[in-house]
């Protein structure tokens, strides 16, 4: 099979495009013919070795975690899927080895979800990590509800595009930061306040509109932006970190609670989110489609942090 893989941790230069033997079917798993693979920051962080101490790994590692495709074969003990089913999800169970930048992958059945017939394969591959991360940040951790307020950093990205809409559905007031080029995009998604981070101070904007502070901040940037984000929270507010680790000294200083949001497969939630997207209840992020052979360019673009919506790789 054709695949994009790496045999050591490192920069984009370690990615190779070539032929590998397809995985063998094992009990409790599905063999999936991949149509599209989603590109997410977790992909290049895994390639860099960021998660080497968190997961077992076996080289060569096929890159990628998000996928959409059709079931090629069903392992023993699996009763919820049949050959030909349209499935998507995150292949983030067990060791890093069988990724999704490939023509075929092996996925634990517990990490797969069927998606609606009226959703395209490219759309289904674009959403697993970003939609689940947005939900986990806002609802599972943030407990966001009517009348509350949230600042979503980098609202034009994949997670931000979904998070803005979910927050509005929850009845919250939404502020988000973006480049000037993306301000209309995030406003169209439903943001109440779009802040040009290159020309405006987001802390001052928040204080002007919410002098008592916000209920929740979703930070995808880290560093100085994260540190200043604490200044926008009310006492008892929450900080969802998508990069970096909680600083309990800042939690104590500002009397807030922070948590690192690490997303794992959740087929039930993904099915619900896929249905909402297929029905148009929430809009899909803008999708940029590139061939599998351009995986290096796609990961390099993802690393810039300036992607509007989602990148997906067309596998077949």
LOGU-863102 format. One record per residue: x, y, z of N, C-alpha, C in turn. Coordinates in steps of 0.1 Angstrom, whole numbers, padded with zeros to 4 digits, always signed. Layout:
<lolums>
XYZXYZXYZ
...
</lolums>
This chain:
<lolums>
+0008-0012+0000+0000+0000+0000+0009+0012+0000
+0004+0024-0005+0010+0036-0005+0008+0043+0009
+0018+0049+0014+0016+0055+0028+0027+0066+0030
+0024+0075+0039+0034+0085+0044+0038+0081+0058
+0051+0078+0060+0055+0073+0073+0069+0079+0077
+0073+0076+0089+0086+0080+0094+0092+0069+0102
+0106+0068+0101+0113+0058+0108+0122+0063+0119
+0120+0076+0122+0127+0082+0134+0119+0095+0136
+0120+0100+0149+0114+0113+0152+0122+0124+0146
+0115+0135+0143+0122+0147+0138+0113+0156+0130
+0119+0165+0122+0112+0175+0114+0105+0169+0102
+0100+0178+0094+0092+0173+0082+0101+0164+0073
+0114+0166+0073+0123+0159+0064+0123+0144+0067
+0118+0139+0079+0118+0125+0082+0106+0118+0075
+0096+0125+0070+0085+0119+0064+0089+0113+0050
+0084+0101+0048+0087+0094+0035+0074+0090+0029
+0073+0091+0016+0062+0086+0008+0067+0073+0001
+0060+0062+0003+0064+0050-0004+0055+0038-0001
+0059+0026-0003+0051+0014-0002+0054+0007+0011
+0044+0003+0018+0045-0006+0030+0036-0017+0029
+0038-0028+0036+0029-0039+0036+0016-0035+0044
+0004-0038+0039-0008-0034+0046-0009-0042+0059
-0016-0036+0069-0017-0043+0082-0025-0055+0080
-0023-0065+0089-0031-0077+0090-0043-0075+0099
-0054-0081+0096-0066-0080+0104-0064-0087+0117
-0068-0081+0129-0068-0088+0142-0081-0087+0148
-0084-0095+0158-0096-0095+0165-0100-0082+0171
-0112-0078+0171-0117-0066+0177-0114-0053+0169
-0109-0055+0156-0104-0044+0148-0111-0044+0135
-0110-0033+0127-0114-0031+0114-0103-0028+0105
-0103-0033+0093-0094-0028+0082-0102-0018+0074
-0096-0007+0072-0104+0004+0066-0096+0009+0054
-0103+0010+0043-0098+0016+0031-0099+0031+0033
-0088+0039+0034-0089+0053+0037-0092+0061+0024
-0102+0070+0026-0105+0079+0015-0098+0093+0017
-0099+0098+0029-0093+0110+0033-0087+0109+0047
-0076+0116+0049-0070+0117+0063-0069+0132+0067
-0074+0135+0079-0073+0148+0084-0059+0152+0089
-0056+0164+0088-0042+0169+0092-0045+0178+0105
-0038+0174+0116-0040+0181+0128-0026+0184+0135
-0025+0193+0144-0012+0195+0151-0007+0183+0158
-0016+0174+0163-0011+0162+0169-0003+0154+0160
-0005+0155+0146+0002+0147+0137+0017+0150+0137
+0020+0164+0135+0034+0167+0135+0041+0167+0149
+0033+0169+0159+0038+0167+0173+0042+0153+0175
+0034+0143+0170+0038+0129+0171+0051+0126+0163
+0051+0132+0151+0063+0130+0143+0076+0136+0150
+0074+0147+0158+0085+0153+0165+0089+0144+0177
+0081+0135+0181+0084+0127+0193+0078+0133+0206
+0069+0143+0205+0063+0149+0217+0056+0139+0226
+0050+0129+0220+0042+0119+0227+0049+0106+0229
+0062+0106+0227+0070+0093+0227+0069+0087+0241
+0068+0095+0252+0067+0089+0265+0053+0086+0270
+0043+0090+0262+0029+0088+0265+0024+0075+0258
+0029+0071+0247+0024+0060+0239+0036+0051+0235
+0032+0038+0234+0041+0029+0228+0042+0032+0213
+0053+0029+0207+0055+0032+0192+0063+0021+0186
+0060+0019+0173+0068+0009+0166+0070+0015+0152
+0083+0017+0149+0087+0022+0136+0087+0010+0125
+0083+0013+0113+0080+0026+0108+0065+0030+0113
+0064+0043+0115+0051+0048+0120+0044+0055+0108
+0032+0050+0104+0024+0058+0095+0018+0070+0101
+0020+0082+0095+0015+0094+0102+0000+0095+0102
-0005+0104+0110-0019+0107+0110-0028+0099+0119
-0039+0106+0123-0048+0099+0133-0063+0100+0128
-0067+0111+0122-0081+0113+0117-0082+0106+0103
-0094+0101+0101-0096+0093+0089-0111+0093+0085
-0114+0091+0072-0127+0086+0068-0124+0076+0057
-0133+0066+0056-0132+0055+0046-0143+0045+0047
-0140+0034+0041-0150+0023+0041-0144+0010+0047
-0152+0003+0054-0147-0010+0061-0144-0020+0050
-0131-0025+0050-0127-0035+0041-0129-0049+0047
-0126-0050+0060-0128-0063+0067-0131-0061+0081
-0137-0071+0087-0142-0070+0101-0136-0081+0109
-0129-0078+0120-0123-0088+0129-0133-0095+0137
-0128-0107+0143-0136-0114+0152-0140-0106+0164
-0152-0108+0169-0157-0101+0181-0163-0088+0178
-0164-0083+0165-0169-0070+0162-0183-0073+0155
-0193-0067+0161-0207-0069+0156-0214-0057+0152
-0208-0045+0154-0214-0032+0151-0211-0027+0137
-0202-0034+0130-0198-0029+0116-0198-0040+0106
-0200-0036+0094-0200-0046+0083-0192-0041+0071
-0187-0050+0063-0179-0046+0051-0187-0035+0043
-0180-0025+0039-0187-0014+0031-0192-0003+0039
-0193-0004+0053-0197+0007+0061-0188+0019+0059
-0194+0031+0059-0187+0044+0058-0184+0048+0073
-0171+0050+0076-0167+0052+0089-0157+0064+0090
-0156+0070+0102-0146+0080+0104-0142+0079+0119
-0132+0087+0123-0128+0087+0137-0113+0091+0139
-0109+0088+0151-0095+0090+0155-0088+0077+0157
-0077+0074+0151-0071+0061+0153-0060+0063+0164
-0064+0066+0176-0056+0069+0187-0058+0060+0199
-0057+0047+0196-0059+0037+0206-0047+0027+0204
-0040+0024+0215-0029+0015+0214-0016+0022+0210
-0007+0014+0204+0006+0019+0200+0005+0028+0187
+0014+0038+0186+0016+0045+0173+0023+0036+0163
+0016+0032+0153+0022+0024+0142+0013+0025+0130
+0000+0021+0131-0009+0022+0120-0016+0035+0119
-0010+0045+0113-0017+0058+0111-0026+0058+0099
-0030+0070+0096-0041+0072+0086-0037+0078+0073
-0024+0083+0072-0019+0088+0059-0015+0075+0050
-0025+0067+0047-0022+0055+0040-0034+0050+0034
-0033+0041+0024-0044+0035+0017-0053+0026+0025
-0046+0020+0035-0053+0010+0044-0048+0013+0058
-0057+0012+0068-0052+0012+0082-0060+0002+0090
-0055-0001+0102-0061-0010+0111-0066-0002+0123
-0079-0002+0126-0085+0006+0136-0092-0003+0146
-0090-0001+0159-0099-0008+0169-0113-0004+0167
-0122-0013+0167-0136-0010+0164-0142+0000+0174
-0136+0000+0186-0141+0010+0196-0138+0024+0193
-0129+0026+0183-0125+0040+0179-0131+0044+0166
-0141+0036+0161-0147+0039+0148-0162+0044+0150
-0166+0052+0140-0180+0057+0141-0185+0058+0127
-0198+0054+0125-0204+0056+0112-0209+0070+0110
-0208+0075+0098-0212+0089+0096-0224+0089+0086
-0232+0100+0086-0244+0100+0077-0241+0099+0063
-0250+0094+0055-0249+0092+0041-0247+0105+0033
-0253+0115+0039-0252+0128+0032-0240+0137+0036
-0231+0131+0043-0218+0137+0046-0207+0132+0037
-0199+0141+0031-0189+0136+0022-0177+0130+0030
-0169+0122+0023-0158+0116+0029-0148+0127+0034
-0146+0137+0026-0136+0147+0030-0141+0155+0042
-0154+0157+0043-0159+0164+0055-0158+0155+0067
-0161+0142+0065-0160+0133+0077-0146+0131+0082
-0136+0133+0073-0122+0132+0078-0117+0145+0084
-0124+0156+0082-0120+0169+0087-0123+0171+0101
-0133+0164+0107-0139+0168+0119-0135+0160+0132
-0131+0148+0131-0130+0140+0144-0122+0147+0155
-0109+0150+0153-0102+0156+0164-0107+0170+0168
-0110+0179+0158-0113+0193+0161-0127+0193+0167
-0137+0185+0162-0150+0186+0168-0150+0181+0183
-0143+0169+0185-0143+0164+0198-0135+0173+0208
-0125+0179+0203-0117+0188+0211-0125+0200+0215
-0133+0206+0206-0141+0217+0208-0152+0214+0219
-0158+0202+0217-0168+0198+0227-0162+0195+0241
-0151+0189+0241-0145+0186+0254-0141+0199+0261
-0136+0209+0254-0132+0221+0260-0143+0229+0265
-0154+0230+0257-0165+0239+0261-0175+0232+0270
-0178+0219+0268-0189+0213+0275-0184+0204+0286
-0175+0194+0283-0171+0184+0293-0162+0191+0304
-0153+0200+0300-0145+0208+0309-0151+0221+0313
-0155+0229+0303-0159+0243+0305-0173+0244+0311
-0182+0234+0309-0195+0234+0314-0202+0247+0310
-0200+0252+0298-0205+0264+0293-0220+0264+0291
-0227+0274+0295-0241+0274+0294-0247+0288+0291
-0260+0289+0290-0267+0302+0287-0262+0313+0295
-0260+0325+0289-0256+0337+0296-0242+0338+0300
-0234+0327+0297-0220+0328+0301-0212+0333+0289
-0198+0334+0291-0190+0341+0281-0177+0333+0279
-0172+0333+0267-0160+0325+0264-0151+0333+0254
-0138+0332+0256-0128+0337+0246-0122+0325+0240
-0123+0324+0227-0117+0313+0219-0105+0319+0211
-0093+0315+0216-0082+0320+0208-0080+0312+0195
-0076+0320+0185-0074+0313+0171-0087+0307+0166
-0097+0316+0165-0110+0311+0162-0112+0306+0147
-0103+0310+0139-0104+0306+0125-0099+0292+0122
-0092+0286+0131-0086+0273+0129-0097+0262+0130
-0093+0249+0129-0102+0238+0129-0110+0237+0142
-0104+0237+0153-0111+0237+0166-0119+0249+0168
-0113+0261+0166-0120+0273+0168-0133+0274+0159
-0132+0270+0147-0144+0270+0138-0156+0263+0143
-0153+0251+0150-0164+0244+0156-0168+0250+0169
-0158+0254+0177-0160+0258+0191-0169+0271+0191
-0167+0280+0182-0175+0292+0181-0190+0288+0180
-0192+0279+0171-0206+0275+0169-0213+0268+0180
-0205+0258+0186-0210+0251+0198-0213+0260+0209
-0204+0270+0211-0206+0280+0222-0219+0288+0220
-0221+0292+0208-0233+0300+0205-0246+0291+0207
-0245+0278+0203-0256+0269+0206-0259+0268+0220
-0249+0269+0229-0250+0268+0243-0256+0280+0249
-0257+0291+0241-0263+0303+0246-0253+0313+0252
-0240+0311+0249-0229+0319+0254-0226+0331+0245
-0220+0341+0251-0214+0352+0243-0200+0347+0240
-0196+0350+0227-0183+0344+0222-0174+0356+0217
-0162+0356+0222-0152+0365+0217-0141+0355+0211
-0135+0360+0200-0125+0352+0194-0114+0361+0188
-0102+0355+0187-0091+0363+0181-0088+0356+0167
-0084+0365+0158-0080+0360+0144-0072+0371+0137
-0066+0367+0126-0060+0377+0117-0071+0385+0111
-0067+0397+0106-0076+0406+0100-0083+0399+0088
-0075+0391+0081-0080+0383+0069-0092+0374+0073
-0092+0369+0085-0102+0359+0090-0113+0365+0098
-0114+0378+0100-0124+0384+0109-0138+0381+0104
-0140+0383+0091-0153+0381+0085-0157+0366+0086
-0147+0357+0085-0150+0343+0086-0155+0339+0100
-0148+0344+0110-0153+0340+0124-0166+0347+0128
-0168+0359+0122-0181+0365+0125-0192+0357+0118
-0190+0352+0106-0200+0344+0099-0203+0331+0106
-0193+0326+0114-0196+0314+0122-0204+0317+0135
-0205+0330+0138-0214+0334+0149-0207+0341+0160
-0194+0344+0159-0187+0351+0170-0194+0365+0172
-0195+0368+0185-0201+0382+0188-0190+0393+0187
-0178+0389+0190-0167+0399+0190-0155+0392+0183
-0150+0398+0172-0139+0393+0165-0127+0403+0167
-0116+0398+0173-0105+0406+0177-0093+0404+0168
-0089+0414+0162-0077+0413+0153-0064+0413+0162
-0059+0401+0164-0048+0400+0174-0035+0408+0170
-0034+0412+0157-0022+0419+0153-0023+0434+0155
-0035+0439+0157-0037+0453+0160-0045+0457+0172
-0051+0447+0179-0058+0449+0191-0053+0441+0203
-0054+0446+0214-0051+0439+0227-0063+0432+0232
-0063+0419+0231-0075+0411+0234-0079+0413+0249
-0069+0415+0258-0072+0417+0272-0081+0430+0274
-0077+0441+0267-0084+0453+0268-0098+0452+0262
-0099+0445+0251-0112+0443+0244-0122+0435+0254
-0116+0425+0260-0125+0417+0270-0129+0426+0281
-0120+0434+0287-0123+0442+0298-0133+0453+0294
-0133+0458+0282-0143+0468+0278-0157+0462+0277
-0158+0449+0273-0171+0443+0271-0176+0435+0283
-0166+0429+0291-0169+0420+0302-0160+0424+0314
-0163+0436+0320-0154+0440+0331-0153+0431+0343
-0163+0422+0345-0162+0413+0356-0155+0400+0352
-0151+0399+0339-0143+0387+0335-0152+0377+0328
-0145+0368+0322-0151+0357+0314-0152+0344+0322
-0162+0336+0318-0163+0323+0324-0153+0313+0319
-0149+0314+0307-0140+0304+0301-0131+0310+0290
-0119+0305+0290-0110+0308+0279-0105+0295+0273
-0105+0294+0260-0100+0282+0253-0087+0287+0246
-0076+0282+0251-0063+0287+0245-0056+0277+0237
-0053+0280+0224-0046+0271+0215-0032+0276+0211
-0027+0287+0218-0015+0293+0214-0004+0291+0224
-0007+0293+0237+0003+0291+0247+0012+0303+0249
+0023+0302+0257+0033+0312+0258+0027+0325+0265
+0031+0337+0260+0026+0349+0265+0011+0351+0264
+0006+0346+0252-0009+0347+0250-0016+0340+0261
-0012+0328+0265-0018+0321+0275-0017+0328+0289
-0005+0333+0292-0003+0340+0304-0012+0352+0306
-0014+0359+0295-0022+0371+0295-0037+0367+0296
-0040+0356+0290-0054+0351+0290-0060+0350+0304
-0052+0347+0314-0057+0346+0328-0063+0359+0333
-0058+0370+0327-0063+0383+0331-0077+0386+0327
-0082+0378+0318-0095+0380+0312-0106+0372+0320
-0102+0363+0329-0111+0354+0336-0117+0360+0348
-0129+0357+0351-0135+0360+0364-0129+0351+0375
-0131+0354+0387-0127+0345+0398-0136+0332+0397
-0130+0321+0397-0137+0308+0396-0139+0304+0381
-0133+0312+0372-0134+0309+0358-0125+0297+0354
-0126+0293+0341-0118+0281+0337-0110+0284+0325
-0098+0278+0324-0089+0279+0313-0087+0266+0307
-0091+0264+0294-0089+0251+0287-0076+0253+0279
-0066+0245+0282-0053+0246+0275-0052+0235+0264
-0050+0239+0252-0048+0229+0241-0033+0227+0238
-0025+0236+0244-0010+0234+0243-0005+0237+0257
+0007+0231+0261+0013+0234+0274+0006+0227+0285
+0010+0229+0297+0005+0222+0309+0000+0233+0319
-0009+0230+0327-0014+0239+0337-0003+0245+0346
-0004+0257+0349+0005+0264+0359-0003+0266+0371
-0002+0258+0381-0010+0259+0393-0008+0272+0401
+0004+0278+0399+0007+0291+0405-0002+0302+0399
-0005+0301+0386-0014+0311+0380-0028+0308+0384
-0032+0295+0385-0045+0292+0390-0048+0298+0403
-0038+0297+0412-0039+0302+0425-0040+0318+0425
-0031+0324+0417-0030+0338+0417-0043+0344+0412
-0049+0338+0402-0062+0344+0396-0074+0337+0401
-0073+0327+0410-0084+0320+0415-0093+0314+0404
-0086+0306+0395-0093+0300+0384-0088+0285+0384
-0094+0278+0375-0090+0264+0373-0086+0261+0358
-0074+0256+0356-0070+0253+0342-0068+0238+0341
-0069+0233+0328-0068+0219+0325-0063+0217+0311
-0053+0208+0309-0049+0205+0296-0059+0196+0289
-0063+0199+0277-0073+0191+0270-0067+0182+0260
-0067+0169+0263-0061+0159+0254-0073+0151+0249
-0075+0151+0236-0087+0145+0230-0084+0130+0227
-0093+0122+0231-0093+0108+0227-0105+0104+0220
-0105+0092+0213-0117+0088+0205-0129+0087+0214
-0140+0092+0208-0153+0090+0215-0164+0089+0204
-0166+0076+0199-0175+0074+0188-0189+0080+0190
-0194+0078+0202-0208+0083+0205-0209+0098+0203
-0199+0106+0209-0200+0120+0207-0197+0124+0192
-0188+0117+0186-0185+0120+0172-0197+0117+0163
-0205+0107+0165-0217+0105+0158-0227+0116+0159
-0228+0121+0172-0237+0132+0174-0232+0145+0167
-0219+0147+0167-0214+0159+0161-0215+0158+0146
-0212+0146+0140-0213+0144+0126-0228+0146+0121
-0237+0142+0129-0251+0144+0125-0255+0159+0125
-0250+0166+0135-0252+0181+0135-0246+0188+0123
-0234+0183+0119-0228+0189+0107-0235+0185+0095
-0239+0173+0093-0246+0168+0081-0259+0175+0080
-0266+0178+0091-0279+0185+0091-0278+0200+0089
-0265+0205+0090-0263+0220+0089-0266+0227+0102
-0268+0220+0113-0270+0226+0126-0258+0235+0129
-0246+0229+0126-0234+0237+0127-0227+0235+0113
-0219+0246+0109-0213+0246+0097-0199+0238+0098
-0196+0232+0087-0182+0226+0086-0172+0237+0085
-0160+0234+0090-0149+0244+0088-0146+0245+0073
-0140+0256+0069-0135+0256+0055-0125+0245+0054
-0125+0238+0043-0116+0226+0041-0107+0229+0029
-0094+0226+0031-0084+0227+0020-0080+0213+0018
-0082+0208+0005-0079+0194+0002-0066+0194-0006
-0057+0185-0003-0044+0183-0010-0042+0168-0011
-0033+0164-0021-0031+0149-0023-0022+0144-0012
-0023+0131-0010-0015+0124+0000+0000+0127-0002
+0004+0128-0015+0018+0131-0018+0023+0144-0013
+0014+0153-0009+0018+0166-0004+0017+0167+0011
+0018+0155+0018+0017+0155+0033+0028+0164+0039
+0040+0164+0034+0050+0173+0040+0046+0187+0040
+0041+0192+0029+0036+0206+0028+0025+0209+0037
+0016+0199+0038+0004+0200+0047+0008+0201+0062
+0017+0193+0066+0021+0194+0080+0029+0206+0083
+0037+0211+0073+0045+0223+0074+0035+0235+0075
+0025+0235+0067+0015+0246+0068+0008+0245+0082
+0004+0233+0086-0002+0232+0099+0007+0238+0111
+0020+0236+0110+0029+0240+0120+0029+0256+0121
+0026+0263+0110+0026+0277+0111+0015+0283+0120
+0004+0275+0122-0007+0280+0130-0016+0290+0123
-0014+0291+0110-0022+0301+0102-0032+0295+0093
-0037+0283+0096-0046+0276+0087-0060+0280+0091
-0068+0284+0080-0082+0287+0082-0089+0274+0080
-0097+0270+0090-0105+0257+0089-0096+0245+0090
-0097+0236+0080-0090+0223+0081-0083+0219+0069
-0072+0212+0070-0065+0206+0059-0068+0191+0059
-0071+0185+0047-0073+0171+0046-0065+0166+0034
-0060+0153+0035-0053+0147+0025-0062+0137+0017
-0062+0138+0004-0070+0129-0004-0061+0116-0006
-0065+0105-0001-0058+0093-0002-0061+0085-0014
-0074+0083-0017-0079+0076-0028-0094+0079-0031
</lolums>
